[in-house]
Structure formats: C-alpha cells, structure tokens
C-alpha cells in the first residue's frame, strides 16, 4: 500500500449513550456520566483504553492505494480530492449518506464538480 497526502478533513471518534440511560439519568452532556462511570463499561477498540483519559486523537483522512495501481496521475487525483475535503464537508457528506440516504456516487460527482476535480 502507498499513502498519498492527508486531507485537512478530520474524522473524529464520537462517544455517547443510548436514549434509555440518557432519559433515566437525565443526561444532557457526556461529562455528566462521570458520576456513573464506575457502574458502566466503556466500549471501544483496544487503543481507546490505553490512551490517557481514553481520548482518541483526531484522525486526518489519508488516501491509500495499492502500490501496483499507484501512478503519478492516479496519486495526483487522490491528492486533489484529499486537499479539497474539509471537516465540515466530510460531516455534511456523512449526514447526507448516513441520515438522508443520499446516493454516494451522486454526491461524489457533485463534490468533484463543485471543486473542479472533473
């Protein structure tokens, strides 16, 4: 695998509780669970448990491509997409696909057109 430039867009981990305990304990912010922490189990990947305060750092989006398929022309296209993708844009795309059920291929075409990538 070969990596290309990292995007300024940040993919952040989120933490939360389901509606049932939020209602039961009148939770409106994540910091309020500290009084309940000794009674609950923290779920997450192993690296979350070994980090100070169990906080995961922001992860910048980085394109990966198989070395056999990596050419200067292909890498340049991926780098242009990565450079154009911001955190706000990533959030918007995630919401449109995950919540509004928009077609990812259509959104990709729109993104390309808006950023002069096509």
C-alpha positions in Angstrom: 0.0 0.0 0.0 1.1 3.5 -0.7 -0.3 6.6 1.1 -0.9 9.9 -0.5 -1.2 13.3 1.2 -3.5 13.6 4.2 -6.6 15.6 3.9 -7.3 18.6 6.2 -10.6 16.8 6.9 -10.7 15.2 10.4 -12.6 12.0 11.2 -13.3 12.1 14.9 -14.5 9.4 17.2 -17.7 10.0 18.9 -18.9 8.9 22.3 -22.4 8.7 23.6 -25.1 6.8 25.4 -28.4 5.4 24.1 -31.7 7.2 24.8 -32.8 4.9 27.6 -29.9 5.7 30.1 -29.9 9.3 28.9 -33.5 9.6 29.9 -33.2 7.5 33.1 -30.3 9.6 34.4 -31.3 13.0 32.9 -28.1 13.2 30.9 -27.6 16.1 28.6 -23.8 16.1 28.2 -21.3 13.3 28.1 -19.4 14.8 31.1 -22.4 14.0 33.3 -21.7 10.3 33.1 -18.6 10.6 35.2 -20.7 10.0 38.4 -21.9 6.8 36.8 -18.6 5.6 35.3 -17.8 3.1 38.0 -21.1 1.3 37.2 -20.7 1.2 33.5 -18.4 -0.4 31.0 -16.6 1.7 28.4 -16.9 0.1 24.9 -14.4 0.8 22.2 -11.3 -0.5 20.4 -8.3 -1.5 22.5 -6.4 1.7 21.7 -9.1 3.8 23.4 -8.3 2.0 26.6 -4.6 2.6 26.5 -4.7 6.4 25.7 -4.6 9.0 28.5 -8.1 9.7 29.7 -9.3 7.3 27.0 -9.4 10.1 24.5 -8.8 9.3 20.8 -7.0 11.9 18.8 -8.4 13.4 15.6 -7.6 11.3 12.6 -7.0 13.1 9.3 -8.3 11.3 6.2 -5.4 9.8 4.2 -5.9 8.1 0.9 -4.4 4.6 0.4 -3.8 2.9 -2.9 -2.2 -0.5 -3.8 1.3 0.1 -4.8 0.7 -1.7 -8.1 -2.0 0.8 -9.0 -0.2 3.9 -7.8 0.9 6.1 -10.6 1.7 9.8 -10.6 -1.6 10.6 -12.4 -3.7 8.5 -10.0 -1.9 9.9 -6.9 -2.5 13.4 -8.2 -6.2 12.8 -8.5 -6.4 11.4 -4.9 -4.3 14.3 -3.6 -6.7 16.8 -5.2 -9.7 15.1 -3.6 -7.9 15.0 -0.2 -6.9 18.6 -0.4 -10.5 19.7 -1.2 -12.1 17.7 1.6 -12.6 19.7 4.8 -14.0 18.5 8.1 -17.3 20.4 7.5 -17.6 18.9 4.0 -16.9 15.4 5.5 -19.6 15.9 8.1 -22.1 17.1 5.5 -21.3 14.1 3.2 -21.6 11.7 6.2 -25.0 13.2 7.2 -26.3 13.1 3.6 -25.3 9.5 3.1 -26.0 8.1 6.6 -29.1 10.1 7.6 -30.7 11.4 4.4 -29.8 8.2 2.5 -28.3 10.1 -0.5 -26.6 8.2 -3.2 -22.8 8.2 -2.6 -21.9 8.1 -6.3 -24.1 11.2 -6.9 -22.6 13.0 -4.0 -19.1 12.1 -5.3 -19.9 13.5 -8.7 -21.3 16.7 -7.1 -18.2 17.1 -4.9 -15.9 16.6 -7.9 -17.9 19.3 -9.9 -18.0 21.8 -7.0 -14.3 21.5 -6.5 -13.3 21.4 -10.2 -12.0 17.9 -10.0 -13.7 16.5 -13.1 
